[in-house]
Amino acid sequence: MKANYGYMDGSGEFFITIDTDSCIACGHHGCVSACPVGMFEIIVDDYDDEVAAIKGDHRKKVKYDCGPCKPVSDRPPLPCVTACTPGAISHSW
């Protein structure tokens, strides 16, 4: 199952997708500690599995909150994507 967090506006789509079937909820060893703005948290989903999620106050600000990690040129992988060893996190841009 995939969880999409973010929004779409006139300038594009700004989403983070978490493949909850691949997420191993590694917590402070993965995306939670890698994100410099603290966007991620570990929650218990509807199937009683622990998975990563985007905190509510960040869901409509993905474009802005991810901005510092997304340079204009020579874009390396984002810290949360790199920290996610199962590859459960992807971005729409």
Contacts in CASP RR format, 6 or more apart in sequence:
PFRMAT RR
TARGET T0000
AUTHOR 0000-0000-0000
METHOD contacts of the structure
MODEL  1
MKANYGYMDGSGEFFITIDTDSCIACGHHGCVSACPVGMFEIIVDDYDDE
VAAIKGDHRKKVKYDCGPCKPVSDRPPLPCVTACTPGAISHSW
1 19 0 8 1.000
1 20 0 8 1.000
1 21 0 8 1.000
2 17 0 8 1.000
2 18 0 8 1.000
2 19 0 8 1.000
2 20 0 8 1.000
3 17 0 8 1.000
3 18 0 8 1.000
3 20 0 8 1.000
3 51 0 8 1.000
3 53 0 8 1.000
4 15 0 8 1.000
4 16 0 8 1.000
4 17 0 8 1.000
5 15 0 8 1.000
5 16 0 8 1.000
5 17 0 8 1.000
5 18 0 8 1.000
5 53 0 8 1.000
5 54 0 8 1.000
5 58 0 8 1.000
5 59 0 8 1.000
5 62 0 8 1.000
6 14 0 8 1.000
6 15 0 8 1.000
6 16 0 8 1.000
6 54 0 8 1.000
6 59 0 8 1.000
6 60 0 8 1.000
6 62 0 8 1.000
7 13 0 8 1.000
7 14 0 8 1.000
7 15 0 8 1.000
7 59 0 8 1.000
7 60 0 8 1.000
7 62 0 8 1.000
7 63 0 8 1.000
8 14 0 8 1.000
8 15 0 8 1.000
9 63 0 8 1.000
13 92 0 8 1.000
13 93 0 8 1.000
14 62 0 8 1.000
14 63 0 8 1.000
14 66 0 8 1.000
14 92 0 8 1.000
14 93 0 8 1.000
15 62 0 8 1.000
15 91 0 8 1.000
15 92 0 8 1.000
16 39 0 8 1.000
16 54 0 8 1.000
16 62 0 8 1.000
16 66 0 8 1.000
16 80 0 8 1.000
16 89 0 8 1.000
16 90 0 8 1.000
16 91 0 8 1.000
16 92 0 8 1.000
17 89 0 8 1.000
17 90 0 8 1.000
17 91 0 8 1.000
17 92 0 8 1.000
18 51 0 8 1.000
18 52 0 8 1.000
18 53 0 8 1.000
18 54 0 8 1.000
18 88 0 8 1.000
18 89 0 8 1.000
19 87 0 8 1.000
19 88 0 8 1.000
19 89 0 8 1.000
19 90 0 8 1.000
20 45 0 8 1.000
20 49 0 8 1.000
20 51 0 8 1.000
20 88 0 8 1.000
22 86 0 8 1.000
22 87 0 8 1.000
22 88 0 8 1.000
23 51 0 8 1.000
23 52 0 8 1.000
23 84 0 8 1.000
23 86 0 8 1.000
23 88 0 8 1.000
24 85 0 8 1.000
24 86 0 8 1.000
24 88 0 8 1.000
25 42 0 8 1.000
25 49 0 8 1.000
25 50 0 8 1.000
25 51 0 8 1.000
25 52 0 8 1.000
26 85 0 8 1.000
27 33 0 8 1.000
27 40 0 8 1.000
27 42 0 8 1.000
27 52 0 8 1.000
29 83 0 8 1.000
30 80 0 8 1.000
30 83 0 8 1.000
30 84 0 8 1.000
30 85 0 8 1.000
31 40 0 8 1.000
31 52 0 8 1.000
31 80 0 8 1.000
31 83 0 8 1.000
31 84 0 8 1.000
31 89 0 8 1.000
32 38 0 8 1.000
32 40 0 8 1.000
32 41 0 8 1.000
32 42 0 8 1.000
32 52 0 8 1.000
33 83 0 8 1.000
34 79 0 8 1.000
34 80 0 8 1.000
34 82 0 8 1.000
34 83 0 8 1.000
35 79 0 8 1.000
35 80 0 8 1.000
36 68 0 8 1.000
36 69 0 8 1.000
36 79 0 8 1.000
37 58 0 8 1.000
37 65 0 8 1.000
37 68 0 8 1.000
38 55 0 8 1.000
38 58 0 8 1.000
39 54 0 8 1.000
39 55 0 8 1.000
39 58 0 8 1.000
39 62 0 8 1.000
39 65 0 8 1.000
39 66 0 8 1.000
39 80 0 8 1.000
40 52 0 8 1.000
40 53 0 8 1.000
40 54 0 8 1.000
40 55 0 8 1.000
40 80 0 8 1.000
41 52 0 8 1.000
41 53 0 8 1.000
41 54 0 8 1.000
41 55 0 8 1.000
42 50 0 8 1.000
42 51 0 8 1.000
42 52 0 8 1.000
42 53 0 8 1.000
43 50 0 8 1.000
43 51 0 8 1.000
43 52 0 8 1.000
43 53 0 8 1.000
44 50 0 8 1.000
44 51 0 8 1.000
45 51 0 8 1.000
45 53 0 8 1.000
52 84 0 8 1.000
52 88 0 8 1.000
52 89 0 8 1.000
54 62 0 8 1.000
58 65 0 8 1.000
66 78 0 8 1.000
66 91 0 8 1.000
69 78 0 8 1.000
69 79 0 8 1.000
69 80 0 8 1.000
70 78 0 8 1.000
70 93 0 8 1.000
76 82 0 8 1.000
78 91 0 8 1.000
80 89 0 8 1.000
81 87 0 8 1.000
81 89 0 8 1.000
81 90 0 8 1.000
81 91 0 8 1.000
END
